[in-house]
Amino acid sequence: MPSISSRSQPGSGPVVLVGHSYGGAVTSNAAVGRENVKVLVFVAALAPEAGESIGELSGRYRAPPLGETIEPAKLRPRRAGSTRPSGKLV
């Protein structure tokens, strides 16, 4: 956060802050009270409201059903006598 704060100090010109993933929370907080921060960009990021924690934000939504949609990769059978999978997809 110190490097974000130092770059967004008044007098450093207009600033665009970009956050990705958990960096969205850092981006939000770094912009507070900085008049020269003109734009916040969230790329697949958490964007909490002022004073909202990441835990509160993530608690408002149910987890995506990844377990229902991800399937294990099917590997070719092992070679005779081998204890490792072939590592090659079918």
DSSP file (Angstrom, degrees, kcal/mol; ACC not computed):
  #  RESIDUE AA STRUCTURE BP1 BP2  ACC     N-H-->O    O-->H-N    N-H-->O    O-->H-N    TCO  KAPPA ALPHA  PHI   PSI    X-CA   Y-CA   Z-CA
    1    1 A M     >        0   0    0      0, 0.0     4,-2.8     0, 0.0     5,-0.2   0.000 360.0 360.0 360.0 -33.8    0.0    0.0    0.0
    2    2 A P  H  >  +     0   0    0      0, 0.0     4,-2.5     0, 0.0     5,-0.2   0.891 360.0  49.3 -57.5 -38.3    2.8    2.5    0.6
    3    3 A S  H  > S+     0   0    0      2,-0.2     4,-1.4     1,-0.2     5,-0.1   0.879 111.8  48.4 -70.4 -34.5    3.8    2.5   -3.1
    4    4 A I  H  > S+     0   0    0      2,-0.2     4,-1.1     1,-0.2    -1,-0.2   0.935 113.2  48.2 -66.0 -45.1    0.2    3.1   -4.1
    5    5 A S  H >< S+     0   0    0     -4,-2.8     3,-0.5     1,-0.2    -2,-0.2   0.903 109.9  51.3 -62.5 -41.9   -0.2    5.9   -1.6
    6    6 A S  H >< S+     0   0    0     -4,-2.5     3,-0.7     1,-0.2    -1,-0.2   0.834 111.1  48.2 -67.6 -30.7    3.0    7.6   -2.7
    7    7 A R  H 3< S+     0   0    0     -4,-1.4    -1,-0.2     1,-0.2    -2,-0.2   0.660 110.9  51.0 -82.6 -15.9    2.0    7.5   -6.4
    8    8 A S  T << S+     0   0    0     -4,-1.1    28,-0.3    -3,-0.5    -1,-0.2   0.117  79.7 130.4-109.5  22.2   -1.5    8.9   -5.7
    9    9 A Q  S X  S-     0   0    0     -3,-0.7     3,-1.8     1,-0.1     4,-0.1  -0.402  71.6 -88.5 -70.4 149.9   -0.4   11.9   -3.6
   10   10 A P  T 3  S+     0   0    0      0, 0.0    -1,-0.1     0, 0.0    -2,-0.0  -0.303 115.7  34.6 -55.6 142.7   -1.9   15.3   -4.5
   11   11 A G  T 3  S+     0   0    0     -3,-0.1    -2,-0.1     2,-0.0    -3,-0.0   0.309  88.3  99.5  92.9  -8.4    0.2   17.1   -7.1
   12   12 A S  S <  S-     0   0    0     -3,-1.8    -3,-0.1     1,-0.3    -6,-0.0   0.354  90.8-113.0 -91.5   7.8    1.2   13.9   -8.9
   13   13 A G        -     0   0    0     -4,-0.1    -1,-0.3    -5,-0.1    -2,-0.0  -0.194  58.5 -26.0  88.9 175.4   -1.4   14.4  -11.6
   14   14 A P        -     0   0    0      0, 0.0     2,-0.4     0, 0.0    23,-0.2  -0.333  66.1-154.3 -63.9 143.8   -4.6   12.4  -12.3
   15   15 A V  E     -a   37   0A   0     21,-2.7    23,-2.3    -7,-0.1    24,-1.3  -0.963  15.3-162.3-126.8 138.1   -4.4    8.8  -11.3
   16   16 A V  E     -a   39   0A   0     -2,-0.4     2,-0.4    22,-0.2    24,-0.2  -0.988  16.1-158.6-113.5 120.1   -6.2    5.7  -12.5
   17   17 A L  E     -a   40   0A   0     22,-2.4    24,-2.7    -2,-0.5     2,-0.4  -0.865   5.9-166.5-102.4 134.1   -6.0    2.8  -10.0
   18   18 A V  E     -a   41   0A   0     -2,-0.4     2,-0.4    22,-0.2    24,-0.2  -0.972   4.1-173.1-122.0 130.8   -6.6   -0.8  -11.2
   19   19 A G  E     -a   42   0A   0     22,-2.8    24,-2.8    -2,-0.4     2,-0.4  -0.964   5.8-165.9-125.8 143.4   -7.2   -3.7   -8.9
   20   20 A H  E >   -a   43   0A   0     -2,-0.4     3,-2.3    22,-0.2    25,-0.2  -0.984  60.5 -31.5-126.3 137.6   -7.4   -7.4   -9.7
   21   21 A S  E >  S-a   45   0A   0     23,-1.0    25,-2.3    22,-0.9     3,-1.7  -0.320 136.3  -3.3  58.9-128.7   -8.8  -10.1   -7.4
   22   22 A Y  T >> S+     0   0    0      1,-0.3     3,-1.3    23,-0.2     4,-0.9   0.697 123.2  79.3 -67.6 -17.1   -8.1   -9.2   -3.7
   23   23 A G  H <> S+     0   0    0     -3,-2.3     4,-2.7     1,-0.3    -1,-0.3   0.687  75.7  75.2 -62.9 -17.3   -6.3   -6.1   -5.0
   24   24 A G  H <> S+     0   0    0     -3,-1.7     4,-2.4     1,-0.2    -1,-0.3   0.880  93.1  50.9 -61.0 -38.1   -9.7   -4.5   -5.6
   25   25 A A  H <> S+     0   0    0     -3,-1.3     4,-2.1    -4,-0.3    -1,-0.2   0.896 111.2  47.9 -66.8 -39.3  -10.0   -4.0   -1.8
   26   26 A V  H  X S+     0   0    0     -4,-0.9     4,-2.5     2,-0.2    -2,-0.2   0.919 111.1  51.3 -65.2 -43.9   -6.5   -2.4   -1.7
   27   27 A T  H  X S+     0   0    0     -4,-2.7     4,-1.2     2,-0.2    -2,-0.2   0.920 109.3  50.4 -59.4 -45.9   -7.4   -0.2   -4.7
   28   28 A S  H  X S+     0   0    0     -4,-2.4     4,-0.6     1,-0.2     3,-0.5   0.935 114.3  43.4 -58.3 -48.3  -10.6    1.0   -3.0
   29   29 A N  H >< S+     0   0    0     -4,-2.1     3,-0.8     1,-0.2    -1,-0.2   0.847 108.4  57.8 -70.2 -34.0   -8.9    1.9    0.2
   30   30 A A  H 3< S+     0   0    0     -4,-2.5    -1,-0.2     1,-0.2    -2,-0.2   0.767 104.0  54.8 -67.1 -24.0   -6.0    3.6   -1.5
   31   31 A A  H >< S+     0   0    0     -4,-1.2     3,-2.1    -3,-0.5    -1,-0.2   0.676  78.6 115.2 -83.3 -17.4   -8.4    6.0   -3.3
   32   32 A V  T << S-     0   0    0     -3,-0.8     3,-0.1    -4,-0.6    -3,-0.0  -0.327  91.0  -0.3 -60.8 125.2  -10.1    7.2   -0.1
   33   33 A G  T 3  S+     0   0    0      1,-0.2     2,-0.8    -2,-0.1    -1,-0.3   0.546  98.5 121.9  76.8   7.8   -9.4   10.9    0.4
   34   34 A R    X   -     0   0    0     -3,-2.1     3,-1.3     1,-0.2    -1,-0.2  -0.869  39.9-173.2-107.1 102.7   -7.3   11.3   -2.7
   35   35 A E  T 3  S+     0   0    0     -2,-0.8    -1,-0.2     1,-0.3   -26,-0.1   0.753  81.8  61.3 -68.0 -23.9   -8.9   13.9   -5.0
   36   36 A N  T 3  S+     0   0    0    -28,-0.3   -21,-2.7   -22,-0.1     2,-0.9   0.573  77.1  98.5 -83.2  -6.5   -6.5   13.2   -7.8
   37   37 A V  E <   +a   15   0A   0     -3,-1.3   -21,-0.2   -23,-0.2     3,-0.1  -0.729  47.8 169.8 -78.6 109.0   -7.7    9.6   -8.2
   38   38 A K  E     +     0   0A   0    -23,-2.3     2,-0.4    -2,-0.9   -22,-0.2   0.753  55.5  27.5 -94.9 -29.3  -10.1   10.0  -11.0
   39   39 A V  E     -a   16   0A   0    -24,-1.3   -22,-2.4     2,-0.0     2,-0.4  -0.998  54.6-159.9-142.0 138.4  -10.9    6.4  -12.0
   40   40 A L  E     -a   17   0A   0     -2,-0.4     2,-0.5   -24,-0.2   -22,-0.2  -0.976  14.1-166.7-112.8 131.6  -11.1    3.0  -10.2
   41   41 A V  E     -a   18   0A   0    -24,-2.7   -22,-2.8    -2,-0.4     2,-0.6  -0.980   3.2-165.4-120.9 127.3  -10.9   -0.1  -12.4
   42   42 A F  E     -a   19   0A   0     -2,-0.5     2,-0.7   -24,-0.2   -22,-0.2  -0.956   2.1-170.7-114.8 116.3  -11.8   -3.5  -11.1
   43   43 A V  E    S-a   20   0A   0    -24,-2.8   -22,-0.9    -2,-0.6     3,-0.1  -0.907  79.0 -34.3-110.0 106.5  -10.7   -6.5  -13.2
   44   44 A A  E    S+     0   0A   0     -2,-0.7   -23,-1.0     1,-0.2     2,-0.3   0.935 113.4 138.8  45.6  52.3  -12.3   -9.7  -11.8
   45   45 A A  E     -a   21   0A   0    -25,-0.2     2,-0.4   -26,-0.1    -1,-0.2  -0.813  63.7-102.0-128.2 160.5  -11.8   -8.1   -8.4
   46   46 A L        -     0   0    0    -25,-2.3    -3,-0.1    -2,-0.3     8,-0.0  -0.671  31.3-169.6 -77.1 136.0  -13.5   -7.6   -5.1
   47   47 A A        -     0   0    0     -2,-0.4   -22,-0.1    -5,-0.1   -25,-0.0  -0.673   9.6-169.9-130.2  77.8  -15.0   -4.1   -4.9
   48   48 A P        -     0   0    0      0, 0.0     3,-0.1     0, 0.0     6,-0.1  -0.300  23.8-113.8 -69.8 152.0  -16.1   -3.5   -1.3
   49   49 A E    >   -     0   0    0      1,-0.2     3,-2.4     4,-0.1     8,-0.1  -0.337  56.9 -66.5 -71.9 164.5  -18.2   -0.6   -0.2
   50   50 A A  T 3  S+     0   0    0      1,-0.3    -1,-0.2    -2,-0.1     3,-0.1  -0.346 126.0   7.5 -55.9 126.7  -16.6    2.0    2.1
   51   51 A G  T 3  S+     0   0    0      1,-0.3     2,-0.4    -3,-0.1    -1,-0.3   0.382  98.7 129.0  81.6  -3.1  -16.0    0.4    5.4
   52   52 A E    <   -     0   0    0     -3,-2.4    -1,-0.3     4,-0.0     2,-0.1  -0.688  50.8-138.4 -88.3 135.7  -16.9   -3.1    4.2
   53   53 A S     >  -     0   0    0     -2,-0.4     4,-2.3     1,-0.1     5,-0.1  -0.457  21.8-114.6 -86.6 163.8  -14.5   -6.0    4.8
   54   54 A I  H  > S+     0   0    0      1,-0.2     4,-2.8     2,-0.2     5,-0.2   0.883 118.2  55.0 -63.3 -37.8  -13.7   -8.7    2.3
   55   55 A G  H  > S+     0   0    0      2,-0.2     4,-1.6     1,-0.2    -1,-0.2   0.906 108.6  46.9 -61.8 -42.5  -15.3  -11.2    4.6
   56   56 A E  H  > S+     0   0    0      2,-0.2     4,-0.7     1,-0.2    -2,-0.2   0.918 113.5  49.2 -64.8 -42.9  -18.5   -9.2    4.7
   57   57 A L  H >< S+     0   0    0     -4,-2.3     3,-1.1     1,-0.2     4,-0.4   0.943 113.5  43.9 -62.5 -49.2  -18.5   -8.8    0.9
   58   58 A S  H >< S+     0   0    0     -4,-2.8     3,-0.8     1,-0.2    -1,-0.2   0.764 106.3  63.2 -71.2 -22.9  -17.9  -12.5    0.2
   59   59 A G  H 3< S+     0   0    0     -4,-1.6    -1,-0.2    -5,-0.2    -2,-0.2   0.672  92.1  65.6 -73.3 -16.3  -20.5  -13.5    2.8
   60   60 A R  T << S+     0   0    0     -3,-1.1     2,-0.4    -4,-0.7    -1,-0.2   0.677 101.7  52.4 -77.5 -17.1  -23.2  -11.8    0.8
   61   61 A Y  S <  S-     0   0    0     -3,-0.8     2,-0.2    -4,-0.4    -1,-0.0  -0.913  83.2-119.9-123.8 145.2  -22.9  -14.2   -2.1
   62   62 A R        -     0   0    0     -2,-0.4    -2,-0.1     1,-0.1    -3,-0.0  -0.510  42.8 -95.7 -78.4 153.2  -22.9  -18.0   -2.3
   63   63 A A        -     0   0    0     -2,-0.2    -1,-0.1     1,-0.1    -4,-0.0  -0.356  45.2-100.8 -66.0 145.3  -19.9  -19.7   -3.7
   64   64 A P        -     0   0    0      0, 0.0     2,-2.2     0, 0.0     3,-0.4  -0.361  35.6-109.4 -65.3 150.4  -20.0  -20.5   -7.4
   65   65 A P    >>  +     0   0    0      0, 0.0     4,-0.8     0, 0.0     3,-0.8  -0.268  64.4 143.6 -79.7  55.2  -20.8  -24.2   -8.1
   66   66 A L  H >>  +     0   0    0     -2,-2.2     4,-2.3     1,-0.2     3,-1.1   0.892  66.0  60.4 -62.4 -38.8  -17.3  -25.1   -9.3
   67   67 A G  H 34 S+     0   0    0     -3,-0.4    -1,-0.2     1,-0.3     0, 0.0   0.803 104.7  50.4 -59.2 -28.5  -17.4  -28.5   -7.8
   68   68 A E  H <4 S+     0   0    0     -3,-0.8    -1,-0.3     1,-0.1    -2,-0.2   0.699 117.2  38.5 -81.0 -20.0  -20.4  -29.4   -9.9
   69   69 A T  H << S+     0   0    0     -3,-1.1     2,-0.4    -4,-0.8    -2,-0.2   0.660  94.1  86.6-108.9 -18.2  -18.8  -28.3  -13.1
   70   70 A I     <  -     0   0    0     -4,-2.3     0, 0.0     0, 0.0     0, 0.0  -0.710  56.2-167.9 -88.7 131.2  -15.2  -29.4  -12.9
   71   71 A E        -     0   0    0     -2,-0.4     3,-0.1     3,-0.0    -3,-0.0  -0.917  27.3-106.6-115.8 143.8  -14.4  -32.9  -14.1
   72   72 A P        -     0   0    0      0, 0.0     2,-0.1     0, 0.0    -1,-0.0  -0.369  41.6-103.7 -65.3 147.3  -11.2  -34.7  -13.5
   73   73 A A        -     0   0    0      1,-0.1     2,-0.7    -2,-0.0    16,-0.0  -0.466  30.4-126.9 -69.4 141.2   -8.9  -35.1  -16.5
   74   74 A K        -     0   0    0     -2,-0.1    16,-2.5    -3,-0.1     2,-0.3  -0.825  28.9-163.4 -93.0 119.9   -9.0  -38.6  -18.0
   75   75 A L  B     -B   89   0B   0     -2,-0.7    14,-0.2    14,-0.2     3,-0.1  -0.712  25.4-100.6-102.4 153.0   -5.5  -39.9  -18.3
   76   76 A R        -     0   0    0     12,-2.3    10,-0.9    -2,-0.3    11,-0.3  -0.330  54.6 -87.0 -63.3 153.2   -4.3  -42.8  -20.4
   77   77 A P        -     0   0    0      0, 0.0    -1,-0.1     0, 0.0     3,-0.1  -0.191  51.0 -95.1 -60.2 155.5   -3.8  -46.0  -18.5
   78   78 A R        -     0   0    0      1,-0.1     2,-0.1    -3,-0.1     3,-0.1  -0.306  41.3-103.2 -66.9 153.4   -0.4  -46.6  -16.9
   79   79 A R    >   -     0   0    0      5,-0.4     3,-2.4     1,-0.1    -1,-0.1  -0.475  54.9 -79.4 -71.3 152.5    2.2  -48.6  -18.6
   80   80 A A  T 3  S+     0   0    0      1,-0.3    -1,-0.1    -2,-0.1     3,-0.1  -0.304 119.1  11.2 -55.2 129.2    2.6  -52.2  -17.4
   81   81 A G  T 3  S+     0   0    0      1,-0.3    -1,-0.3    -3,-0.1     2,-0.2   0.328  98.7 124.8  84.8  -7.8    4.7  -52.2  -14.2
   82   82 A S    <   -     0   0    0     -3,-2.4    -1,-0.3     1,-0.1    -4,-0.1  -0.609  46.4-163.2 -86.4 145.9    4.5  -48.4  -13.8
   83   83 A T  S    S+     0   0    0     -2,-0.2    -1,-0.1    -3,-0.1    -3,-0.0   0.445  70.6  74.2-102.7  -3.4    3.2  -46.8  -10.6
   84   84 A R  S    S-     0   0    0     -5,-0.1    -5,-0.4     1,-0.1    -2,-0.1  -0.809  87.0-108.3-108.9 150.1    2.6  -43.4  -12.1
   85   85 A P        -     0   0    0      0, 0.0    -7,-0.1     0, 0.0    -2,-0.1  -0.345  33.3-113.4 -66.8 160.0   -0.1  -42.2  -14.5
   86   86 A S        -     0   0    0    -10,-0.9     3,-0.1     2,-0.2    -8,-0.1   0.784  33.4-138.8 -67.6 -25.1    1.1  -41.6  -18.0
   87   87 A G        +     0   0    0    -11,-0.3     2,-0.5     1,-0.3    -1,-0.1   0.484  64.4 119.2  80.0   1.2    0.3  -37.9  -17.7
   88   88 A K        -     0   0    0    -12,-0.2   -12,-2.3     2,-0.0    -1,-0.3  -0.874  64.7-124.4-105.4 130.9   -1.1  -37.8  -21.2
   89   89 A L  B      B   75   0B   0     -2,-0.5   -14,-0.2   -14,-0.2   -16,-0.0  -0.395 360.0 360.0 -71.8 147.7   -4.7  -36.8  -21.6
   90   90 A V              0   0    0    -16,-2.5    -1,-0.1    -2,-0.1   -15,-0.1   0.462 360.0 360.0 -74.3 360.0   -7.0  -39.2  -23.5
